[in-house]
């Protein structure tokens, strides 16, 4: 436990730097733990990794870290943050600008803050680790985590849902008051499955409306927000990874056309980028025919989040659902956009099996053909 670095037992680090200033504790990144989302995302990643690999050796090695992370995650109903470090980040979600979390009137929210997307991460982490526990024969622990996830969903819908807007609040402030702002963050709650289907539809419509969709991607903040600025870092810009997560959420709830709209926007944006490489972010100005997205002058390129967009969108198009413990790979309702007639994937691994497949677009969805298979993995195509 270290206030200077916002460290707590079980937390996953946010950032680590080496050098003279770090060695002298002139900066907090030594490492720094001021991240409210890294810990549930670690648990989500662990569950997803095991779905693909069934790597029991790594699971055993990381079990203490998993248990500690769960302990930190379950210390309260909502996952919240408030910087304890005088030199730390005021905001500790992925939108970590000082002005990223605000109320409807533009006033900045004060903590402890509960972000909408982070509650979705917690929900997915609890359910994902419950699946892992099932494979370990820990059925009682798995039931406890699923019950905790169900309680979180019920509380979340009471506190975050804005009935008059048909949308989720950006966050709850330290007094429990909702930040009634239309932002991209609730799309992450689609991705994690936190929302029931009847709440997903109005969010899907809002994300594709002109206030949120620039023509290239989803804006971080809607154009009617008091702090909207298409040239800001987190208050109106478009981040490819954020849009890809929104697209994955739409795909999860069956909004295939909307998913394709976002995937196509990012694909077409990449045609205007150096090396066709998506940057960290670009400005949120509306799309103008014949012109590409307005660059954000200091956007990182390459940037890891943006680099992951292509594989995430491709996986969603193919509908990949791995189940390495059962030695099975499912292609659920595979679909390809008009600009992508076929995809060939070589060396696709699930458990101990390796596959080469080709997926071809057709009138009734996409056809999956296994070109080569090493190992006994069962291939299932569901529509």
Buried (B, 14 or more C-beta within 10 A) or exposed (E): EEEBBBBBEBBBBBBEEEEEEBEEEEBBBBBBBBBBBBBBBBBBEBBEBBBBBBBEEEBEEBEEBBEBBBEBBBEEBBBBBBBBBEBBBBBBBBBBBEBBBBBBEEEBBEBBBBBBBBBBBBBBBBBBBBBBBBBEEBEEBBEBBBEBBEEBBEEBBEBBBBEEBEBBBBBBBEEEEBBBBBBBBBBBBBBBBBBEEEBBBBBBBBBBEEBBBBBBBBBBBBBEBEBBBBBBBBBBBBBBBBBBBBBBBBBBBBBBEBBBBBBBBBBBBBEEBEEEEBBBBBBBBEBEEEEBBBBBEEBEBEBEBBBBBBEBBBBBBBBBBBBBBBBBBBBEBBBBBEEBEEBEBEEBBBBEBBBBBBBBBEEEBBBBEEEEBEEEBEBEBEE
